[in-house]
Amino acid sequence: MVGSILRRALKRIVYLYRNSRLIKLTLIFLLIFIVSGTLVALIEHGKNGEFKNLPDGWWWAIVTFSTTGYGDMVPITIAGRLIAVITIFVGIAAMSVLSGTFASVFVDQNTRARRGLVELTRLQNHIIICGWKDDMQEILLEILRDVDGLTSDTLVVISNIESERVEDLRGNDQLRELRFVRGDYFSENSLRRANVKTARKVLVLADEYETAATSELDSRTVMTVLAIKSMARDVYVVAELLDRKYESYLRQAMCEEIIFINDLNRSVIANASATNGMSHIIRDLLARSEQATRLSTVDILPEFVGGPYSELRVHMGSGGSRILLGILENTGSPHSMKLEALREAQKTSDVSMLVTNLQSVKGMAVNRPVFIPADDYVIQRHSRAIVLERDHGK
């Protein structure tokens, strides 16, 4: 706790000194105390045993300039005392100016942060949420619970929502350090201020803040994904769509995940009518339930890549904390995977085989789940294991 507080304080000090006015004032005051300390040391040297060298003069200047006044070193010459008087008055003025400047910069920084006007240029490995939901607090708290090691200072919300509503979110202790960028979430300027290039993931929501038709909401989602991919091609993007007719646009933009919220709702209702308790099963699979289990994906050890599914099934079946359900194919950056697959496809001299390979690259489906495949199914690169695992944190 103390370490995190010190780190935040250090970051704020560094931010303050990026202000050109503070740098200029500090350099001016530094020059004044060096000059005054040097003059006093030269004047008092040989007449005052307390000033033996320049460092003694500089130490006296620091103590006097800061108005601390230890009294361990005192000028005895008239010229030295005159410089001391000037240094004392300049020090009083300097401390007042510096403290006032620090306070004004702090207030300005806090005001800009509350209004969502800051630029998060140094933030890295964060999650950006584009858009607003009526149950935003519950969504953010769920994200914090589900993503191990995530803290609220690495969560960034981009929206035109009033800053007061964001402050209401920060009233929750778990969301106290929530970052906010005010603006259109589909605007390149807003995404740049949120430092989308270094984000670990971007969630694009079907915004509920501004009332709009379904087609308009989905159009904004498509615009946002296109803007993100033009600025940060390899960042992982999850987008929420209300109408499937916009799916092709997101596929062409190489959006990694698309959530069809209406389809999901219909599927839950249909399955609940066919199987007793299905809605509870789906809810507990997706959430950290009281049974402390969750549906997840995990890395596959390199020695199993290129081998049959049966070997991985036997290996993962040896432990009691995970149950293997299948394979998630083609995970990661679609752009990088397609370039890699394209290079592999072009290694053959057979024209017909080349055409077949290129067609397979074009039809590559990103994040394609394969549940309980046959034992001879070959595990490809960029795959992850779909598992039902016990949450050891509970």
C-alpha positions as CSV (number, residue, x, y, z in Angstrom):
1,M,0.0,0.0,0.0
2,V,2.8,2.5,1.0
3,G,4.8,1.5,-2.1
4,S,1.8,2.2,-4.4
5,I,1.2,5.6,-2.7
6,L,4.8,6.6,-3.2
7,R,4.8,5.5,-6.8
8,R,1.6,7.6,-7.5
9,A,3.2,10.6,-5.7
10,L,6.4,10.3,-7.8
11,K,4.4,10.1,-11.0
12,R,2.5,13.3,-10.0
13,I,5.7,15.1,-9.3
14,V,7.2,14.0,-12.6
15,Y,4.0,15.2,-14.3
16,L,4.2,18.6,-12.6
17,Y,7.8,19.1,-13.7
18,R,6.7,18.6,-17.3
19,N,5.2,22.0,-16.9
20,S,7.6,24.5,-18.5
21,R,6.9,27.2,-16.0
22,L,7.9,25.1,-13.0
23,I,11.2,24.1,-14.8
24,K,12.0,27.8,-15.5
25,L,11.3,28.8,-11.9
26,T,13.3,26.0,-10.5
27,L,16.3,26.8,-12.7
28,I,16.1,30.5,-11.8
29,F,16.0,29.8,-8.1
30,L,18.8,27.2,-8.4
31,L,21.0,29.8,-10.2
32,I,20.3,32.4,-7.4
33,F,21.2,30.1,-4.5
34,I,24.4,29.0,-6.3
35,V,25.5,32.5,-7.0
36,S,24.7,33.7,-3.5
37,G,26.4,30.7,-1.9
38,T,29.5,31.2,-4.0
39,L,29.7,35.0,-3.3
40,V,29.3,34.4,0.5
41,A,31.9,31.7,0.5
42,L,34.4,33.9,-1.4
43,I,33.7,36.9,0.8
44,E,33.9,35.1,4.1
45,H,36.8,32.8,3.2
46,G,39.8,33.7,5.4
47,K,37.7,35.9,7.6
48,N,35.2,33.4,8.9
49,G,36.3,29.9,9.9
50,E,32.9,28.5,9.2
51,F,33.3,29.0,5.4
52,K,36.2,26.9,4.3
53,N,35.2,26.1,0.8
54,L,32.5,26.5,-1.9
55,P,30.3,23.6,-0.6
56,D,30.1,25.4,2.8
57,G,28.7,28.4,1.0
58,W,26.2,26.4,-1.0
59,W,25.1,24.6,2.2
60,W,24.5,28.0,3.8
61,A,22.6,29.2,0.7
62,I,20.3,26.2,0.7
63,V,19.5,26.6,4.4
64,T,19.0,30.4,4.1
65,F,17.2,30.3,0.8
66,S,14.7,27.7,2.1
67,T,14.2,30.0,5.2
68,T,15.1,27.0,7.5
69,G,17.9,29.0,9.2
70,Y,19.8,26.4,11.3
71,G,22.3,29.1,12.4
72,D,25.3,26.7,12.1
73,M,27.0,29.1,9.6
74,V,26.6,32.9,9.9
75,P,28.3,35.6,7.7
76,I,30.3,38.1,9.8
77,T,31.3,40.6,7.1
78,I,29.1,43.5,6.0
79,A,29.0,42.3,2.4
80,G,28.2,38.8,3.5
81,R,25.4,39.9,5.7
82,L,24.0,42.1,2.9
83,I,23.9,39.1,0.6
84,A,22.3,37.1,3.4
85,V,19.5,39.7,3.8
86,I,18.9,39.6,0.0
87,T,18.9,35.8,0.0
88,I,16.4,35.6,2.9
89,F,13.9,37.9,1.2
90,V,14.4,36.2,-2.2
91,G,13.9,32.8,-0.5
92,I,10.6,33.9,1.2
93,A,9.3,35.1,-2.2
94,A,10.6,32.0,-4.0
95,M,8.9,29.6,-1.6
96,S,5.7,31.5,-1.9
97,V,5.9,31.4,-5.7
98,L,6.9,27.7,-5.9
99,S,4.2,26.6,-3.5
100,G,1.6,28.6,-5.3
101,T,2.7,27.3,-8.7
102,F,2.7,23.7,-7.4
103,A,-0.8,24.2,-5.9
104,S,-2.2,25.7,-9.1
105,V,-0.7,22.9,-11.3
106,F,-2.1,20.3,-8.9
107,V,-5.6,21.9,-9.0
108,D,-5.5,22.2,-12.8
109,Q,-4.4,18.6,-13.2
110,N,-7.2,17.3,-10.9
111,T,-9.8,19.5,-12.6
112,R,-8.7,18.3,-16.1
113,A,-8.7,14.7,-14.9
114,R,-12.2,15.0,-13.5
115,R,-13.4,16.6,-16.7
116,G,-11.8,13.9,-18.8
117,L,-9.4,16.3,-20.6
118,V,-6.1,14.7,-19.7
119,E,-3.8,12.9,-22.2
120,L,-2.8,9.4,-20.9
121,T,0.4,9.3,-22.9
122,R,2.3,7.3,-20.4
123,L,-0.4,4.7,-19.6
124,Q,0.4,1.1,-20.9
125,N,-1.2,-2.3,-20.8
126,H,-4.6,-0.8,-19.9
127,I,-8.1,-1.7,-20.9
128,I,-10.2,0.9,-22.8
129,I,-14.0,0.9,-22.6
130,C,-15.6,2.9,-25.5
131,G,-19.1,4.0,-24.8
132,W,-21.4,4.0,-21.8
133,K,-24.0,1.6,-20.2
134,D,-26.6,2.3,-17.6
135,D,-25.1,-0.4,-15.4
136,M,-21.5,0.8,-16.0
137,Q,-20.4,0.4,-12.3
138,E,-21.4,-3.3,-12.3
139,I,-19.6,-3.9,-15.7
140,L,-16.4,-2.3,-14.4
141,L,-16.5,-4.2,-11.1
142,E,-17.0,-7.4,-13.0
143,I,-14.0,-6.6,-15.2
144,L,-11.9,-6.0,-12.1
145,R,-13.0,-9.3,-10.6
146,D,-12.4,-11.3,-13.7
147,V,-9.1,-10.0,-14.9
148,D,-6.3,-11.1,-12.5
149,G,-4.0,-8.3,-11.4
150,L,-6.1,-5.5,-12.9
151,T,-6.6,-2.3,-11.0
152,S,-8.9,0.7,-11.6
153,D,-6.0,3.0,-12.6
154,T,-5.6,0.8,-15.8
155,L,-9.2,1.1,-16.7
156,V,-10.1,4.0,-19.1
157,V,-13.6,5.0,-20.1
158,I,-14.1,7.1,-23.2
159,S,-17.5,8.8,-23.4
160,N,-19.4,12.1,-23.6
161,I,-21.0,11.3,-20.2
162,E,-21.1,14.1,-17.6
163,S,-18.1,14.1,-15.4
164,E,-20.3,14.0,-12.3
165,R,-21.5,10.5,-13.2
166,V,-17.9,9.4,-13.5
167,E,-17.2,10.9,-10.1
168,D,-20.1,8.8,-8.8
169,L,-18.3,5.7,-10.1
170,R,-15.1,6.8,-8.4
171,G,-17.0,7.0,-5.1
172,N,-16.7,3.2,-5.1
173,D,-13.3,2.3,-3.4
174,Q,-12.5,-0.3,-6.1
175,L,-13.0,2.4,-8.8
176,R,-11.3,5.3,-7.1
177,E,-8.4,5.5,-9.7
178,L,-10.7,5.1,-12.8
179,R,-9.4,7.0,-15.8
180,F,-11.8,9.1,-17.9
181,V,-11.4,10.6,-21.4
182,R,-14.3,12.9,-22.4
183,G,-15.2,12.9,-26.1
184,D,-16.6,10.9,-28.9
185,Y,-15.3,7.3,-28.5
186,F,-15.2,6.9,-32.3
187,S,-13.0,10.0,-32.6
188,E,-9.2,9.4,-33.3
189,N,-8.4,12.3,-31.0
190,S,-10.2,10.7,-28.1
191,L,-8.6,7.3,-28.8
192,R,-5.2,9.0,-29.0
193,R,-5.7,10.7,-25.7
194,A,-6.5,7.3,-24.2
195,N,-3.2,6.0,-25.7
196,V,-4.9,3.2,-27.6
197,K,-1.6,2.2,-29.2
198,T,-0.3,0.7,-25.9
199,A,-3.6,-0.7,-24.6
200,R,-3.9,-4.4,-24.0
201,K,-7.6,-4.6,-25.0
202,V,-10.4,-2.3,-26.2
203,L,-14.1,-3.0,-25.5
204,V,-16.5,-1.1,-27.8
205,L,-20.0,-1.0,-26.3
206,A,-23.3,-0.3,-27.9
207,D,-23.6,3.1,-26.2
208,E,-26.7,3.8,-24.1
209,Y,-25.9,7.4,-23.1
210,E,-27.2,9.0,-26.3
211,T,-30.6,7.6,-27.5
212,A,-30.2,6.4,-31.0
213,A,-31.5,3.9,-33.5
214,T,-29.9,0.4,-33.6
215,S,-28.4,1.2,-37.0
216,E,-26.8,4.3,-35.7
217,L,-25.3,2.6,-32.6
218,D,-23.9,-0.2,-34.8
219,S,-22.5,2.4,-37.3
220,R,-20.7,4.1,-34.4
221,T,-19.3,0.7,-33.3
222,V,-18.0,0.1,-36.8
223,M,-16.5,3.6,-37.1
224,T,-14.8,3.1,-33.7
225,V,-13.2,-0.3,-34.7
226,L,-12.0,1.1,-38.0
227,A,-10.4,4.1,-36.2
228,I,-8.7,1.8,-33.6
229,K,-7.3,-0.5,-36.2
230,S,-6.0,2.4,-38.3
231,M,-4.1,3.7,-35.2
232,A,-3.2,0.4,-33.5
233,R,-3.5,-2.5,-35.9
234,D,-2.5,-5.2,-33.4
235,V,-4.5,-4.1,-30.4
236,Y,-7.2,-6.7,-29.3
237,V,-10.7,-5.3,-29.9
238,V,-14.0,-6.7,-28.6
239,A,-17.1,-5.0,-30.2
240,E,-20.8,-5.3,-29.3
241,L,-23.2,-5.4,-32.2
242,L,-27.0,-5.2,-32.1
243,D,-27.6,-6.2,-35.7
244,R,-25.8,-9.0,-37.6
245,K,-25.9,-7.1,-40.9
246,Y,-22.9,-5.1,-39.7
247,E,-20.8,-8.1,-39.0
248,S,-19.0,-8.2,-42.3
249,Y,-17.7,-4.7,-41.8
250,L,-16.1,-5.7,-38.5
251,R,-14.7,-8.9,-40.0
252,Q,-13.0,-6.9,-42.7
253,A,-11.6,-4.5,-40.1
254,M,-10.1,-7.6,-38.4
255,C,-12.0,-7.2,-35.1
256,E,-10.9,-10.0,-32.9
257,E,-14.3,-10.6,-31.1
258,I,-17.8,-9.6,-31.9
259,I,-20.6,-9.9,-29.2
260,F,-24.1,-10.3,-30.6
261,I,-25.9,-9.4,-27.5
262,N,-29.4,-9.9,-28.9
263,D,-28.5,-13.4,-30.3
264,L,-27.0,-14.3,-26.9
265,N,-30.2,-13.3,-25.2
266,R,-32.3,-15.3,-27.7
267,S,-30.1,-18.4,-27.3
268,V,-30.4,-18.3,-23.5
269,I,-34.2,-18.0,-23.6
270,A,-34.4,-20.8,-26.2
271,N,-32.1,-23.1,-24.2
272,A,-33.9,-22.4,-21.0
273,S,-37.2,-23.5,-22.6
274,A,-35.5,-26.7,-23.8
275,T,-33.4,-27.7,-20.8
276,N,-34.1,-27.1,-17.1
277,G,-31.6,-24.8,-15.4
278,M,-29.7,-23.9,-18.6
279,S,-29.8,-20.1,-17.8
280,H,-28.2,-20.8,-14.4
281,I,-25.6,-23.0,-16.0
282,I,-24.6,-20.3,-18.6
283,R,-24.6,-17.5,-16.0
284,D,-22.3,-19.5,-13.6
285,L,-20.0,-20.5,-16.5
286,L,-19.4,-16.9,-17.5
287,A,-19.2,-15.4,-13.9
288,R,-17.1,-16.2,-10.9
289,S,-19.8,-18.2,-9.2
290,E,-20.2,-19.3,-5.6
291,Q,-18.9,-22.7,-6.8
292,A,-15.6,-20.9,-7.6
293,T,-15.5,-22.3,-11.1
294,R,-15.3,-20.4,-14.4
295,L,-15.0,-21.0,-18.2
296,S,-11.7,-19.8,-19.4
297,T,-8.9,-20.3,-22.0
298,V,-5.3,-21.2,-21.2
299,D,-2.0,-21.4,-23.1
300,I,-1.1,-24.8,-24.7
301,L,2.4,-26.0,-24.0
302,P,4.6,-25.9,-27.1
303,E,5.2,-29.7,-27.1
304,F,1.5,-30.3,-27.8
305,V,1.3,-28.0,-30.8
306,G,1.3,-30.0,-34.0
307,G,0.2,-33.1,-32.1
308,P,-3.1,-34.9,-31.7
309,Y,-5.8,-33.6,-29.4
310,S,-5.8,-36.9,-27.5
311,E,-2.3,-36.2,-26.0
312,L,-3.4,-32.8,-24.6
313,R,-6.6,-34.4,-23.3
314,V,-4.7,-37.1,-21.4
315,H,-2.2,-34.5,-20.1
316,M,-4.8,-32.0,-18.8
317,G,-7.0,-34.9,-17.5
318,S,-4.2,-35.7,-15.0
319,G,-5.1,-32.8,-12.7
320,G,-8.3,-32.2,-10.8
321,S,-8.6,-28.4,-11.1
322,R,-9.3,-28.2,-14.8
323,I,-11.5,-30.0,-17.3
324,L,-10.6,-29.7,-21.0
325,L,-13.6,-28.8,-23.2
326,G,-12.0,-28.1,-26.5
327,I,-9.7,-25.8,-28.6
328,L,-9.9,-22.1,-29.5
329,E,-8.3,-21.7,-32.9
330,N,-6.5,-18.7,-34.3
331,T,-6.2,-16.5,-31.2
332,G,-4.2,-13.3,-31.2
333,S,-3.7,-10.6,-33.8
334,P,-5.6,-11.5,-37.1
335,H,-3.3,-9.3,-39.1
336,S,-0.1,-11.1,-37.8
337,M,-1.6,-14.5,-38.2
338,K,-2.8,-14.0,-41.7
339,L,0.6,-12.6,-42.8
340,E,2.3,-15.7,-41.2
341,A,-0.3,-18.0,-42.9
342,L,0.2,-16.2,-46.2
343,R,4.0,-16.7,-46.1
344,E,3.5,-20.4,-45.3
345,A,0.9,-20.8,-48.1
346,Q,3.3,-19.4,-50.7
347,K,6.1,-21.9,-50.0
348,T,4.7,-24.5,-52.5
349,S,5.5,-24.5,-56.2
350,D,2.3,-26.3,-57.1
351,V,-0.1,-23.7,-58.5
352,S,-3.3,-25.6,-57.6
353,M,-2.0,-26.2,-54.1
354,L,-1.1,-22.5,-53.8
355,V,-4.6,-21.5,-54.8
356,T,-6.1,-23.9,-52.2
357,N,-3.7,-22.5,-49.5
358,L,-4.6,-18.9,-50.3
359,Q,-8.3,-19.7,-50.1
360,S,-7.8,-21.3,-46.7
361,V,-5.9,-18.1,-45.5
362,K,-8.8,-15.9,-46.8
363,G,-11.3,-18.0,-45.0
364,M,-9.4,-18.1,-41.7
365,A,-11.8,-17.6,-38.8
366,V,-10.4,-15.8,-35.8
367,N,-11.1,-17.2,-32.3
368,R,-13.0,-20.2,-33.7
369,P,-14.0,-22.6,-30.9
370,V,-13.9,-26.4,-31.5
371,F,-15.6,-28.3,-28.7
372,I,-14.6,-31.9,-27.9
373,P,-12.8,-32.5,-31.2
374,A,-11.8,-36.0,-32.4
375,D,-8.7,-37.6,-30.8
376,D,-6.8,-37.2,-34.1
377,Y,-7.6,-33.5,-34.4
378,V,-4.2,-31.7,-34.9
379,I,-3.6,-28.7,-32.6
380,Q,-2.4,-25.8,-34.7
381,R,-0.3,-22.8,-33.7
382,H,-2.0,-19.8,-32.1
383,S,-4.5,-22.1,-30.4
384,R,-5.6,-22.0,-26.7
385,A,-7.3,-24.7,-24.6
386,I,-10.9,-24.1,-23.5
387,V,-11.2,-25.2,-19.9
388,L,-13.6,-25.2,-17.0
389,E,-11.3,-24.5,-14.1
390,R,-11.6,-24.0,-10.3
391,D,-10.8,-20.5,-9.2
392,H,-8.1,-21.0,-6.5
393,G,-8.6,-17.4,-5.3
394,K,-11.8,-18.5,-3.6
